[in-house]
Amino acid sequence: MTTYPDQPLTGDDRIPVGVIGGSGLYDIEGADLLERRDIETPFGDPSGPVTIAELEGRRVAFLPRHGYDHQLSPSSVPYRANVWALKRLGVFWLITGSAAGSLRPNIEPGDIVIPDQIIDKTFQRPNTLFDDIAVHVGLTHPYQPQLRDVLLEAAGEVLDSRDIELHDGATYVCMEGPAFSTKAESQMHRQWGGDLIGMTAMPEARLAREAEMAYATIGMPTDWDVWRDDEEVEVENVLSILQNSTSLVQSIVQHAVPRLSDEQESDNPVADALEEAIVTSPGAIPDSTRDELAIVLGDYLE
């Protein structure tokens, strides 16, 4: 039986900032690539090896959500393995990039959006780290407000001299995919109050909260979905807009990383998200769970 580490990396070995996005997101000007690290997790392999780089004086862990060859569909992404692997490295600040369709006329393809809410429509993905015990984390604000503020400030600097709109707040509807919406679904999502439609925010945001990590997303609208008359989602157009948006996200990450200090972590409410969330009595927690999730459960096992 595999024995897993009982705590995240600490001290000089620790990597405090993680980034999940496209396979080229780590290719940021000024980033010094250090290594690629394979990490074994109790949930299987992550989407790929974790690329570790030094950026603006801080070490950052980059993980391609869909794999380095984009071989994983949204429903096949090993979300639990990805979050566990980044937690093992000591990541607290988890920044993600997410392509999405726009459900609102004021959010145009090519804009940048920092969403603040999620509607979860997924139905076939494992959505918790805790299969064998009862753990109920609070998810009122799925995108952590402190990290959102940092991303908004960084994005404001990057977009200041560009004719690109920055949107503060949006509701991201996460659908299963991999097919795009029907027109009826698109209209329904708008009636629900959705502003963006995508396929990757969940269970990623929920798992990050269970792992006591601050999570926020840089949204990249690439199309109008299909709610407008005669509108179709063309993959070629999506990829063209996404290429430019990825360059913007790289710059936003570069500006955000130096704003994320270790001192801010202890005061962040997600740092003890599990303190009141574990309902199962300690004596009833299986040994396998204690081993596999010790880096998350930590002192709560006492």
C-alpha positions in Angstrom: 0.0 0.0 0.0 1.3 3.5 -1.0 2.0 5.8 2.0 1.3 9.4 1.2 3.0 12.5 2.7 1.3 13.7 5.9 1.8 17.4 5.2 2.4 19.8 2.4 5.9 21.0 1.6 7.2 23.8 3.9 10.0 26.3 4.2 12.2 26.9 1.1 10.7 23.8 -0.6 7.2 25.2 -0.5 5.6 26.6 -3.7 2.9 29.1 -2.5 1.3 30.0 -5.8 -0.4 27.6 -8.3 -1.8 28.3 -11.7 -4.1 26.0 -13.6 -4.8 26.8 -17.2 -3.7 26.1 -20.8 -0.6 24.1 -21.5 1.4 27.3 -22.5 0.3 29.5 -19.6 3.7 29.1 -17.9 5.4 30.6 -20.9 5.5 34.1 -19.2 8.1 36.7 -20.0 10.5 36.7 -17.1 9.6 33.3 -15.8 12.6 31.1 -15.0 11.6 27.5 -15.6 13.2 25.3 -12.8 11.8 21.8 -13.3 8.9 19.5 -14.1 7.8 17.3 -11.3 5.6 14.1 -11.4 3.5 13.8 -8.3 1.7 10.6 -7.3 -1.7 11.2 -5.7 -4.4 8.9 -4.1 -6.6 10.0 -6.9 -4.4 8.9 -9.7 -2.2 11.0 -12.0 -2.8 14.8 -12.3 -3.4 16.2 -15.8 0.4 16.2 -16.3 3.7 16.9 -14.6 3.7 20.2 -12.6 6.0 22.8 -14.2 7.7 24.8 -11.5 9.1 28.3 -12.3 10.3 31.4 -10.5 8.3 34.5 -11.3 8.8 37.9 -9.8 10.9 36.4 -7.1 8.3 33.7 -6.1 8.1 30.1 -7.0 4.9 29.2 -9.0 3.5 25.8 -9.9 1.8 25.6 -13.3 -0.5 22.7 -14.2 -2.2 22.3 -17.7 -5.8 21.5 -16.9 -6.4 19.5 -20.1 -2.9 18.0 -20.3 0.1 19.3 -22.3 -1.5 18.0 -25.5 -5.0 19.0 -24.6 -6.0 15.4 -24.5 -8.4 15.6 -21.6 -12.0 16.7 -22.1 -13.6 18.8 -19.4 -15.4 15.8 -17.9 -12.2 13.7 -17.9 -9.9 16.2 -16.1 -8.6 14.6 -12.9 -9.7 17.6 -10.8 -9.1 15.8 -7.5 -5.6 14.7 -8.4 -4.7 18.2 -9.6 -5.8 19.9 -6.4 -4.1 17.2 -4.2 -0.8 17.6 -6.2 -0.8 21.3 -5.8 -1.7 21.1 -2.1 1.3 18.7 -1.7 3.6 21.4 -3.1 2.3 23.8 -0.5 0.1 25.9 -2.8 -2.3 28.3 -1.1 -3.1 30.8 -3.8 -4.6 29.0 -6.8 -5.2 31.2 -9.9 -6.9 29.6 -12.9 -7.7 30.7 -16.4 -11.0 29.6 -17.9 -12.3 30.0 -21.5 -16.1 30.6 -21.6 -19.0 31.7 -23.7 -20.7 35.0 -23.0 -24.3 35.1 -22.0 -24.6 38.9 -21.9 -24.4 41.5 -24.6 -22.0 43.7 -22.5 -19.5 40.9 -22.1 -17.8 40.7 -25.5 -15.5 38.0 -26.8 -11.9 39.1 -26.0 -12.9 40.8 -22.7 -11.5 39.8 -19.4 -13.9 38.8 -16.6 -13.1 38.1 -12.9 -16.2 36.1 -11.9 -17.6 35.9 -8.3 -20.3 33.2 -8.5 -20.9 29.7 -9.9 -23.9 27.7 -10.8 -22.9 24.0 -11.0 -24.6 22.0 -13.7 -22.1 19.1 -13.8 -23.4 15.6 -12.9 -20.8 13.0 -13.6 -17.6 14.2 -12.0 -16.3 13.2 -8.5 -17.0 16.4 -6.6 -15.3 16.0 -3.2 -12.0 14.9 -1.8 -13.9 13.1 1.0 -15.7 10.0 -0.3 -15.6 8.2 3.1 -16.4 10.9 5.6 -18.9 13.7 5.9 -17.3 17.1 5.3 -19.5 20.2 4.5 -17.4 23.3 3.6 -19.0 26.7 3.1 -19.0 27.8 -0.5 -20.9 31.1 -0.3 -18.1 32.8 -2.2 -16.6 30.1 -4.4 -14.1 32.6 -5.8 -12.1 33.8 -2.8 -12.6 37.6 -2.5 -9.1 38.5 -1.4 -7.6 36.7 -4.4 -10.2 38.2 -6.7 -9.2 41.7 -5.5 -5.6 40.9 -6.4 -6.5 39.7 -9.9 -8.7 42.7 -10.5 -5.9 45.1 -9.5 -3.4 43.2 -11.7 -5.8 43.0 -14.6 -6.6 46.7 -14.3 -2.9 47.5 -14.7 -2.5 45.2 -17.7 -5.6 46.4 -19.5 -5.1 50.1 -18.7 -3.7 51.0 -22.1 -5.7 48.5 -24.1 -9.1 48.7 -25.6 -10.3 45.7 -23.7 -13.1 45.7 -21.1 -12.5 44.3 -17.6 -15.6 43.0 -15.8 -15.7 42.8 -12.0 -18.0 40.0 -11.1 -20.0 37.5 -13.1 -21.9 34.3 -12.5 -20.2 31.3 -14.3 -22.5 28.5 -15.2 -20.5 25.3 -15.3 -22.0 22.7 -17.6 -20.9 19.1 -18.2 -19.9 19.3 -21.9 -18.0 18.5 -24.0 -20.7 19.6 -26.6 -21.7 23.3 -26.5 -25.1 24.4 -25.4 -28.4 24.0 -27.3 -30.2 27.3 -27.9 -32.8 26.4 -25.3 -30.1 25.7 -22.7 -28.4 29.0 -23.5 -31.6 30.9 -23.0 -32.3 29.0 -19.8 -28.8 29.9 -18.5 -29.5 33.6 -19.1 -32.8 33.3 -17.3 -31.0 31.8 -14.3 -28.8 34.9 -14.1 -25.7 33.4 -15.8 -23.2 35.7 -17.4 -20.6 33.1 -18.6 -21.0 29.5 -19.6 -18.0 27.1 -19.3 -17.1 23.6 -18.4 -14.3 23.6 -15.9 -15.1 25.7 -12.8 -16.6 22.8 -11.0 -15.7 20.8 -9.1 -12.3 22.7 -9.2 -13.5 25.6 -7.0 -15.2 23.2 -4.5 -12.1 21.0 -4.2 -9.9 24.0 -3.7 -12.0 25.1 -0.8 -11.9 21.6 0.7 -8.1 21.7 0.4 -8.1 25.2 2.2 -6.8 27.0 -0.8 -7.8 30.5 -2.0 -9.2 30.1 -5.5 -10.1 32.6 -8.2 -10.4 32.6 -12.0 -9.5 34.9 -14.9 -12.4 34.4 -17.3 -11.8 34.6 -21.0 -15.0 34.9 -23.0 -14.4 33.6 -26.5 -17.9 33.5 -28.1 -21.5 34.5 -27.6 -22.7 30.9 -26.9 -25.8 30.4 -29.0 -28.5 32.6 -27.4 -28.3 35.3 -30.1 -30.2 34.8 -33.4 -28.2 32.8 -36.0 -25.3 32.4 -33.6 -23.1 29.4 -33.7 -19.9 28.5 -31.7 -17.1 28.2 -34.2 -14.1 26.4 -32.8 -11.7 28.2 -35.1 -12.9 31.6 -33.9 -12.8 30.5 -30.3 -9.2 29.4 -30.6 -8.1 32.6 -32.3 -9.6 34.8 -29.5 -8.3 32.4 -26.9 -4.7 32.8 -28.1 -4.8 36.5 -27.6 -6.6 36.2 -24.2 -4.0 33.7 -23.0 -1.3 36.3 -23.6 -3.3 38.7 -21.4 -3.8 36.1 -18.7 0.0 35.6 -18.7 0.5 39.3 -18.1 -2.1 39.4 -15.3 -0.5 36.4 -13.5 2.8 38.2 -13.8 1.4 41.3 -12.1 -0.6 39.3 -9.5 2.1 37.0 -8.2 4.2 39.6 -6.3 1.1 40.8 -4.6 0.5 37.5 -2.9 2.5 37.3 0.3 2.8 34.5 2.8 1.7 36.9 5.6 -1.8 37.3 4.0 -2.5 33.6 4.2 -3.0 33.2 8.0 -5.7 35.9 8.0 -7.5 34.4 5.0 -10.8 32.7 6.0 -10.2 29.7 3.7 -7.1 28.8 5.7 -9.3 27.0 8.2 -12.2 26.1 6.0 -12.4 22.6 7.5 -12.3 23.7 11.1 -16.1 23.4 11.5 -16.8 21.4 8.4 -15.9 17.8 9.5 -18.9 16.1 10.9 -17.6 12.5 11.1 -16.2 11.6 14.5 -12.3 11.3 14.5 -12.5 7.7 15.6 -14.7 6.8 12.6 -12.4 8.2 10.0 -10.9 5.2 8.0 -7.2 4.6 8.2 -7.0 4.8 4.4 -8.6 8.3 4.5 -6.2 9.4 7.2 -3.3 8.3 5.0 -4.4 9.6 1.7 -5.7 13.0 3.0 -3.4 13.8 5.8 -2.0 16.8 3.9 -5.5 18.2 3.9 -7.0 17.0 7.2 -3.8 17.8 9.1 -4.4 18.7 12.7 -8.2 18.0 12.4 -7.3 14.3 12.8 -6.3 14.8 16.4 
